[in-house]
Amino acid sequence: QVQLVESGGGLVQPGGSLRLSCAASGVIFSVYDMGWYRQAPGKQRELVAGITRGGRTDYADSAKGRFTISRVNAKNTMYLQMNSLKPDDTAVYYCKMSRSPRNYWGQGTQVTVSS
């Protein structure tokens, strides 16, 4: 059974940092493309950052220069280092694993940026 579990969310002040983790089980992690998405209240889910199985990365404009996505295949884990956080970054963050035609999602972790 495939399972994705996010962790690392929480409450942080503007300008602070958080590191999210997404741990996968039940799959051969290294063959999947991975991504971080977020959904704020009343808004659609949006891509924040992606990393291919080959390690190529891509970022939403809102994340460029502040967030870094990475993966450690030996640990079946993907990360999102988030720096210089802003109130607009407040959302539930989800990890996604993709290998056509299959997509798997985690349950999400809440990130709240507030003073």
For each residue, the residues with C-beta under 8 A, 3 or more apart:
1: 26
2: 24 25 26 27 97 104
3: 24 25 26
4: 22 23 24 95 96 97 104 105 106 107
5: 22 23 25 106 107
6: 9 20 21 22 93 94 95 106 107 108 109
7: 20 21 23 109
8: 18 19 20 21 109
9: 6 18 20 93 109 110 111
10: 18 110 111 112
11: 112 113 114
12: 16 17 18 85 111 112 113
13: 16 113 114 115
14: 85 86 87 113 114 115
15: 84 85
16: 12 13 85 113
17: 12 81 82 83 84 85
18: 8 9 10 12 82 85 111
19: 8 79 80 81 82
20: 6 7 8 9 36 79 80 82 93 95 109 111
21: 6 7 8 77 78 79
22: 4 5 6 34 36 77 78 79 80 95 106
23: 4 5 7 75 76 77
24: 2 3 4 27 29 32 76 77 78 97
25: 2 3 5 76
26: 1 2 3
27: 2 24 32 76 97 104
28: 31 32
29: 24 32 71 73 76 77 97
30: 53 73
31: 28 53 99
32: 24 27 28 29 53 97 98 99
33: 50 51 52 53 97 98 99
34: 22 50 51 69 71 78 95 96 97 98
35: 47 48 49 50 51 95 96 98
36: 20 22 47 48 49 50 69 78 80 93 94 95 96
37: 45 46 47 48 93 94 95 96
38: 45 46 48 89 91 92 93 94 111
39: 43 44 45 46 91 92 94 108
40: 43 90 91 92
41:
42:
43: 39 40 46 91
44: 39
45: 37 38 39 94
46: 37 38 39 43 60
47: 35 36 37 50 60
48: 35 36 37 38 59 60 62 63 67 80 93
49: 35 36 57 58 59 60 63 67 68 69 80
50: 33 34 35 36 47 57 58 59 69
51: 33 34 35 55 56 57 58 69 70 71 78
52: 33 55 56 57
53: 30 31 32 33 99
54:
55: 51 52 71
56: 51 52
57: 49 50 51 52 69
58: 49 50 51
59: 48 49 50 63 64 67 69
60: 46 47 48 49 63 64
61: 64
62: 48 88 89
63: 48 49 59 60 66 67
64: 59 60 61 67
65:
66: 63 82 83 84 85
67: 48 49 59 63 64 80 81 82 83
68: 49 79 80 81 83
69: 34 36 49 50 51 57 59 78 79 80 81
70: 51 78 79 81
71: 29 34 51 55 77 78 79
72: 75 76 77 78 79
73: 29 30 76
74:
75: 23 72
76: 23 24 25 27 29 72 73
77: 21 22 23 24 29 71 72
78: 21 22 24 34 36 51 69 70 71 72 95
79: 19 20 21 22 68 69 70 71 72
80: 19 20 22 36 48 49 67 68 69 93
81: 17 19 67 68 69 70
82: 17 18 19 20 66 67 85 89 111
83: 17 66 67 68
84: 15 17 66
85: 12 14 15 16 17 18 66 82 89 111 113
86: 14 89 113
87: 14 90 113 114
88: 62 113
89: 38 62 82 85 86 111 113
90: 40 87 111 112 113 114
91: 38 39 40 43 110 111
92: 38 39 40 108 109 110 111
93: 6 9 20 36 37 38 48 80 108 109 110 111
94: 6 36 37 38 39 45 105 106 107 108
95: 4 6 20 22 34 35 36 37 78 105 106
96: 4 34 35 36 37 103 104 105 106
97: 2 4 24 27 29 32 33 34 103 104 105
98: 32 33 34 35 102 103 104
99: 31 32 33 53 102
100:
101:
102: 98 99
103: 96 97 98
104: 2 4 27 96 97 98
105: 4 94 95 96 97
106: 4 5 6 22 94 95 96 109
107: 4 5 6 94
108: 6 39 92 93 94
109: 6 7 8 9 20 92 93 106
110: 9 10 91 92 93
111: 9 10 12 18 20 38 82 85 89 90 91 92 93
112: 10 11 12 90
113: 11 12 13 14 16 85 86 87 88 89 90
114: 11 13 14 87 90
115: 13 14
